[in-house]
Amino acid sequence: MSSEDSLARLTAVIESRKLSAGGDPEQSYVARLLHKGPDAFLKKIGEEATETVMAAKDGDRAKIVYEVADLWFHSLVALAAFDLKPADVLAELEALK
């Protein structure tokens, strides 16, 4: 499976957990974050960003990857909450060239 397929699959799962798509906060971590509102998932992004910095400062490559994965995951939740897609971020990155 390509990284694009993995990102698309994860994005689809997150979208399916939105309350408007029938996501159940009692059954799904993502639905629970979205149900609690921006403060909940934005707090998680802040926590994961801090943990990423700490892992990088320690130079622990495996932990850096783990923490960046958490940061990306929670960022994808935020994108979904604001009806944005990874393609929107990729387009912005392309514009930086």
C-alpha positions as CSV (number, residue, x, y, z in Angstrom):
1,M,0.0,0.0,0.0
2,S,1.4,3.4,-0.9
3,S,1.6,6.3,1.5
4,E,-1.1,8.1,-0.5
5,D,-3.4,5.1,-0.1
6,S,-2.7,5.0,3.7
7,L,-3.4,8.7,4.0
8,A,-6.6,8.4,1.9
9,R,-7.7,5.4,4.0
10,L,-7.0,7.2,7.3
11,T,-8.8,10.3,6.1
12,A,-11.8,8.3,5.1
13,V,-12.0,6.7,8.5
14,I,-11.7,10.0,10.2
15,E,-14.5,11.4,8.0
16,S,-16.7,8.4,8.9
17,R,-16.3,9.2,12.6
18,K,-17.8,12.7,12.2
19,L,-21.0,13.1,14.1
20,S,-22.7,14.1,10.8
21,A,-21.6,10.7,9.4
22,G,-23.0,8.8,12.3
23,G,-19.8,8.7,14.4
24,D,-20.6,7.7,18.0
25,P,-18.6,9.4,20.7
26,E,-19.2,6.4,23.0
27,Q,-17.5,4.1,20.5
28,S,-14.9,6.1,18.7
29,Y,-11.9,8.2,20.0
30,V,-12.1,10.4,16.9
31,A,-15.9,11.0,17.3
32,R,-15.3,11.8,21.0
33,L,-12.6,14.4,20.1
34,L,-14.9,15.9,17.5
35,H,-17.9,15.9,19.8
36,K,-15.9,17.7,22.5
37,G,-15.1,20.5,20.0
38,P,-12.0,22.3,18.9
39,D,-10.5,22.7,22.4
40,A,-10.1,19.0,22.7
41,F,-8.4,18.2,19.4
42,L,-6.4,21.4,19.4
43,K,-5.1,20.5,22.9
44,K,-4.0,17.1,21.5
45,I,-2.2,18.8,18.7
46,G,-0.3,21.0,21.2
47,E,0.6,18.0,23.3
48,E,1.8,16.0,20.3
49,A,3.8,18.9,19.0
50,T,5.5,19.2,22.4
51,E,6.2,15.4,22.5
52,T,7.6,15.6,19.0
53,V,10.0,18.4,20.0
54,M,11.1,16.4,23.1
55,A,11.7,13.2,21.1
56,A,13.8,15.2,18.6
57,K,15.8,16.8,21.3
58,D,16.5,13.3,22.7
59,G,17.5,12.2,19.2
60,D,15.4,9.0,19.5
61,R,14.6,8.3,15.9
62,A,11.9,5.7,16.7
63,K,10.2,8.0,19.1
64,I,10.3,10.9,16.7
65,V,8.5,8.8,14.1
66,Y,5.9,7.7,16.7
67,E,5.3,11.3,17.9
68,V,5.1,12.8,14.4
69,A,2.6,10.1,13.6
70,D,0.4,11.2,16.5
71,L,0.9,14.8,15.5
72,W,-0.2,14.1,11.9
73,F,-3.1,12.0,13.1
74,H,-4.5,14.7,15.3
75,S,-3.9,17.3,12.6
76,L,-6.0,15.2,10.2
77,V,-8.7,15.2,12.8
78,A,-8.5,19.0,12.9
79,L,-8.6,19.2,9.1
80,A,-11.8,17.1,9.1
81,A,-13.4,19.2,11.8
82,F,-13.0,22.3,9.6
83,D,-14.1,20.4,6.4
84,L,-10.6,20.5,5.0
85,K,-8.6,17.7,3.3
86,P,-5.0,16.7,3.2
87,A,-5.1,17.9,-0.4
88,D,-5.6,21.4,0.8
89,V,-2.3,21.2,2.8
90,L,-0.5,19.5,-0.1
91,A,-1.7,22.3,-2.4
92,E,-0.2,24.9,0.0
93,L,3.0,23.0,0.1
94,E,3.1,22.9,-3.7
95,A,2.6,26.7,-3.7
96,L,5.8,27.2,-1.6
97,K,8.0,26.0,-4.4
